[in-house]
């Protein structure tokens, strides 16, 4: 079975209350703050150097990582003021299988308000249609109730212990 070609870009996705968009160097303070958030540190891969300068370097490398097929990382920004309140991204991209891992985080001040569900639903919709993925997988530990609820809200189904999938 031939898979459609994966088309990686850094899109802007306008949703009801938020916008998913490429990171800008001016967003580095929000990223560095997230890398210092104990909840995000506990549940994500945060780099050892979580300084403002490291956040700027990471953002500057975003287009290259996308071009090389390594990841697609988008900022979650409020539609009203463009303030960054989170991130959603794809990694471990497997073009042969048409699959990737999805990850997300939301700033502490904006958790519990449906931001993650809106962002993940919009991003997965783009990944399965516009980008040509056949499946998006979320790896979520059983003690992460908030992310498990996001997966359920976004029509992911259990794949096995700790893994959820949404497919086209």
C-alpha positions in Angstrom: 0.0 0.0 0.0 1.5 3.4 -1.0 1.3 6.1 1.6 0.7 9.7 0.5 3.8 11.8 0.7 4.3 13.6 4.0 4.3 17.4 3.5 6.0 19.1 6.4 5.5 22.8 6.9 5.2 25.3 9.7 1.6 26.3 9.2 -0.6 28.9 10.8 -3.8 27.3 12.0 -6.6 29.7 13.1 -8.9 28.1 15.7 -11.8 29.5 17.8 -9.8 31.1 20.6 -6.2 30.3 19.7 -3.8 30.3 16.8 -1.2 27.7 16.2 1.8 29.3 14.5 5.6 29.0 14.1 7.7 30.1 17.0 9.3 33.6 16.9 12.5 34.5 18.7 10.4 37.0 20.6 8.6 34.1 22.2 11.8 32.8 23.9 10.8 34.1 27.3 7.6 32.1 27.2 9.5 29.0 26.2 12.2 29.4 28.9 9.4 29.9 31.5 7.8 26.6 30.3 11.1 24.8 30.6 11.2 26.0 34.2 7.6 24.8 35.0 7.9 21.7 37.3 4.8 20.1 35.7 6.3 20.5 32.2 9.7 19.4 33.4 8.1 16.3 35.0 6.2 15.2 31.9 8.3 16.5 28.9 11.8 16.4 27.5 13.2 19.7 28.6 16.8 20.5 27.6 19.5 20.6 30.3 20.2 24.2 29.4 16.8 25.9 29.8 18.0 29.4 29.7 16.6 32.3 27.6 19.6 32.0 25.2 18.9 28.2 24.8 15.2 28.9 24.1 16.3 31.4 21.4 18.6 28.9 19.8 15.9 26.2 19.9 13.4 28.6 18.2 16.0 29.6 15.6 16.4 25.9 14.7 12.7 25.2 14.2 12.6 25.7 10.5 15.7 23.5 9.9 14.3 20.7 12.1 11.1 20.9 10.0 13.0 21.0 6.7 15.0 17.9 7.7 11.8 16.0 8.7 12.7 15.9 12.4 9.8 17.8 13.9 7.0 20.3 13.5 6.7 22.6 16.5 4.1 25.3 16.8 3.4 27.8 19.5 -0.1 28.0 20.9 -1.0 31.7 21.0 -4.1 33.5 22.1 -6.0 34.9 19.1 -6.6 38.2 20.9 -3.1 39.2 21.8 -0.8 36.6 20.2 0.6 35.7 23.7 2.2 32.3 23.7 0.5 30.0 26.2 1.7 26.6 25.0 3.1 24.4 22.3 2.0 21.4 20.2 4.3 19.5 18.0 5.2 16.3 16.1 8.4 14.3 16.5 9.7 10.8 15.7 8.3 11.3 12.2 8.2 8.1 10.3 7.5 8.9 6.6 7.4 5.2 5.6 4.6 4.5 8.0 3.1 8.0 7.7 3.2 8.3 11.5 4.5 10.7 14.2 4.4 11.3 17.9 2.5 14.3 19.2 3.3 16.3 22.3 1.9 19.4 23.9 2.1 21.6 26.9 0.0 24.6 28.2 1.2 27.3 30.6 0.0 26.9 34.1 -2.2 30.0 34.0 -4.1 28.6 31.0 -4.5 24.9 32.0 -8.0 23.5 32.5 -9.6 25.9 30.0 -9.8 23.6 27.0 -6.7 25.1 25.3 -4.9 21.8 24.9 -7.9 20.1 23.5 -8.5 22.9 21.0 -4.9 22.9 20.0 -4.5 19.2 19.7 -7.7 18.7 17.7 -6.7 21.5 15.3 -3.1 20.3 14.9 -4.1 16.6 14.4 -6.7 17.7 11.8 -3.9 19.5 9.9 -1.5 16.5 10.3 -4.0 13.9 9.0 -5.3 16.0 6.1 -2.9 18.7 5.0 0.4 17.1 6.0 -0.6 13.6 4.8 0.0 11.6 8.0 -1.9 8.3 8.4 -1.6 8.2 12.2 -0.6 10.4 15.1 0.4 8.7 18.4 0.4 10.2 21.9 2.4 8.6 24.6 0.7 9.4 27.9 1.4 8.0 31.3 -1.5 6.7 33.3 -1.0 9.3 36.0 -1.4 12.2 33.6 -5.2 12.6 33.8 -5.3 16.0 32.1 -3.5 14.7 28.9 -5.5 11.5 28.9 -8.6 13.6 28.9 -7.2 15.7 26.0 -6.6 12.5 24.0 -10.1 11.3 24.7 -11.6 14.7 23.8 -9.6 14.6 20.5 -10.8 11.1 19.4 -7.6 9.3 20.1 -8.1 5.6 20.9 -6.0 3.4 23.1 -3.2 1.6 21.2 -1.6 -0.2 24.2 -0.4 0.8 27.6 0.5 4.5 27.6 -0.1 4.9 23.8 -3.1 6.5 22.1 -3.6 6.8 18.4 -5.6 8.9 16.0 -5.6 7.9 12.4 -7.1 9.1 9.1 
